[in-house]
Amino acid sequence: MTLTHAPADAWDRIDRWLSDHAPGYRARLRPPAESELLRRVAERSAGAELPPALLSWWARTDGLDRAPAPESPPPAGHLIPDFYDPCGAAEADERRTIHLQVAQDILPPPLAAAWENHTRARSADPAGTLYPTEAVPVWLPEWLPVAVDGGGGGLFTDLRPGQLHGCVVPFTRTGHDRAPRWPGITEMLTDVADRLQSLDANEAVAMMVGRWTLPRD
């Protein structure tokens, strides 16, 4: 697997900041994802290609371990503004399955076939095409969570082909944003790295930037 350098460089900057300012949070980051796991996630993505930047990120760390541990408190703060923490490959696949099932569960059985056709048509739209006003929350097999907020929402990357392949979109329990937040994983990680490295003294002491609570011990 060939890794692109840009997300790795951004992650190096984030990792250095965490090492200096939030070593406890950094310690909860999982080791790199195994290649076999990444292959399985790709196979379950409706034939869509996983962005190289996402593979590069997961090759550095397989998300944040949020499970309580007897010897340490849960991680505090959030790595990605304003409320998000990275999820690994297996968690991403599991959460995608849950979101796909939710829509099926709330639809009356007579509408199931029509909904399947509806979502299949949406899967043919170009990446970055979003549906925030649908009566039933849309979730596509090509939408793969990459971060979570602890309340049922998070960020997904859009794996459909098109100019915005790999764009990153915020979502909640009941829908998603009208437009992507970042064009891709590289831009997201670069934005996080830039923000962390540009903190002024007051922000660094308060560990707050607007609504964003920074990672801390």
C-alpha positions in Angstrom: 0.0 0.0 0.0 1.5 3.3 -1.1 0.9 6.1 1.3 0.5 9.8 0.3 2.8 12.1 2.3 0.5 15.1 3.0 -1.8 13.5 5.6 1.2 11.8 7.2 3.0 15.1 7.5 -0.1 16.8 9.0 -0.5 13.9 11.5 3.2 14.2 12.5 2.5 17.8 13.5 -0.7 16.8 15.4 1.2 13.9 17.1 4.0 16.3 18.3 1.4 18.7 19.7 -0.3 15.9 21.6 3.0 14.6 22.9 3.8 18.0 24.3 0.4 19.1 25.5 -1.9 16.1 25.9 0.1 12.9 26.3 -2.8 11.2 28.1 -5.0 11.7 25.0 -2.2 10.6 22.8 -1.8 7.4 24.8 -5.4 6.4 24.0 -4.7 6.5 20.2 -4.7 2.9 18.9 -1.8 1.4 16.9 -1.9 1.4 13.1 -4.7 -0.6 11.5 -3.8 -3.9 10.0 -3.8 -4.2 6.2 -6.3 -7.1 6.2 -8.7 -4.9 8.2 -8.4 -2.1 5.7 -9.0 -4.5 2.9 -12.2 -5.8 4.5 -13.5 -2.3 5.1 -12.8 -1.5 1.4 -14.7 -4.6 0.3 -17.8 -3.6 2.3 -17.8 -0.1 0.7 -20.1 -1.0 -2.3 -17.1 -1.2 -4.6 -16.0 2.4 -3.7 -12.3 3.3 -3.4 -11.0 4.3 0.0 -9.2 7.6 -0.3 -5.4 7.3 -0.1 -5.3 9.9 2.6 -7.7 7.9 4.8 -5.6 4.8 4.3 -2.5 6.8 5.2 -4.2 8.1 8.4 -5.3 4.7 9.5 -1.8 3.4 8.8 -0.6 5.8 11.5 -3.3 5.3 14.0 -6.5 3.2 14.1 -8.6 5.8 15.9 -9.1 6.7 19.5 -9.8 4.1 22.2 -12.7 5.7 24.1 -13.5 2.6 26.3 -13.0 3.2 30.0 -9.9 1.7 31.4 -9.4 0.9 35.1 -6.0 2.4 35.2 -6.8 5.6 33.5 -9.7 8.1 33.0 -11.3 8.4 29.6 -9.7 10.9 27.2 -10.8 14.5 27.7 -11.4 17.1 25.0 -11.6 16.5 21.3 -9.0 16.3 18.6 -11.2 17.5 15.6 -13.2 20.8 16.1 -15.6 21.2 17.6 -16.7 17.9 19.2 -15.1 15.0 17.2 -12.6 12.2 17.9 -11.2 9.8 15.3 -12.6 6.4 14.9 -10.7 3.4 13.5 -11.5 1.2 10.5 -13.5 -1.5 12.3 -15.5 1.1 14.3 -16.2 3.0 11.1 -17.5 -0.1 9.3 -19.6 -1.0 12.3 -21.1 2.5 12.6 -21.9 2.6 8.9 -23.8 -0.7 9.2 -25.8 0.8 12.1 -26.7 3.9 10.2 -27.8 1.9 7.1 -30.0 -0.3 9.4 -31.7 2.7 11.1 -33.4 3.9 7.9 -34.6 0.4 7.1 -36.0 -0.1 10.7 -38.1 3.1 10.7 -39.6 2.5 7.3 -42.9 0.5 6.9 -42.2 -2.8 5.1 -44.2 -1.8 2.0 -41.8 1.1 1.4 -38.6 -0.9 1.8 -38.2 -1.7 -1.9 -38.9 1.9 -2.9 -36.4 3.1 -0.4 -33.7 0.7 -1.6 -34.2 2.0 -5.2 -34.1 5.6 -3.8 -30.8 5.1 -2.1 -29.4 3.2 -5.0 -30.1 6.2 -7.2 -28.4 8.5 -4.6 -25.3 6.3 -4.7 -25.0 7.1 -8.4 -24.8 10.9 -7.6 -21.3 12.5 -7.5 -19.5 12.7 -4.2 -20.5 15.8 -2.2 -24.1 15.6 -3.3 -26.1 15.8 0.0 -29.7 15.4 1.1 -30.3 17.3 4.3 -34.0 17.9 3.7 -35.1 14.2 3.1 -38.0 13.2 5.4 -36.1 9.9 6.3 -32.4 10.5 7.0 -30.4 9.2 4.1 -27.3 7.0 4.7 -25.4 5.5 1.8 -23.0 2.5 1.8 -20.5 4.9 0.4 -20.6 7.1 3.5 -18.0 5.9 5.9 -17.7 7.5 9.4 -14.2 8.7 10.3 -14.9 10.6 13.5 -17.6 10.5 16.2 -18.9 13.0 18.8 -20.2 10.7 21.5 -23.8 11.6 20.9 -24.6 9.6 17.8 -23.1 12.1 15.3 -19.7 12.6 13.8 -18.0 13.0 10.4 -18.2 10.8 7.4 -16.1 10.7 4.2 -18.0 10.4 0.9 -16.5 7.5 -1.1 -18.6 8.1 -4.3 -16.7 9.0 -7.4 -16.4 12.7 -8.4 -14.5 15.8 -7.8 -15.3 15.7 -4.1 -14.4 12.0 -3.6 -13.2 11.7 0.0 -14.9 15.0 1.2 -15.7 15.1 5.0 -19.3 15.9 6.1 -20.7 16.4 9.6 -23.7 14.4 10.6 -26.1 13.9 13.6 -28.6 11.3 14.6 -31.2 12.9 12.4 -29.4 14.0 9.3 -26.3 15.7 7.9 -25.0 19.1 6.9 -25.8 20.8 3.6 -22.2 20.9 2.5 -18.9 19.2 3.2 -16.8 20.7 6.0 -13.5 19.8 4.4 -12.7 18.6 0.8 -10.8 15.6 2.1 -9.0 13.9 5.0 -5.7 15.7 4.2 -7.4 19.1 4.4 -9.1 18.1 7.7 -5.9 17.0 9.3 -3.9 20.0 8.0 -6.6 22.3 9.4 -6.4 20.6 12.8 -2.6 20.8 12.8 -2.6 24.4 11.8 -5.0 25.3 14.5 -3.2 23.5 17.2 0.2 25.0 16.2 -1.3 28.6 16.1 -2.8 28.7 19.6 -2.1 31.8 21.5 -1.0 31.6 25.2 -4.5 32.2 26.6 -6.1 29.5 24.4 -3.3 27.1 25.3 -3.9 27.7 29.0 -7.7 27.5 28.8 -7.6 24.6 26.3 -10.6 26.2 24.6 -11.0 27.7 21.2 -14.6 28.9 20.8 -16.7 25.7 21.3 -13.7 23.5 20.7 -12.4 21.8 23.9 -8.8 20.9 23.0 -7.4 17.4 23.9 -6.0 17.4 27.4 -5.0 15.0 30.2 
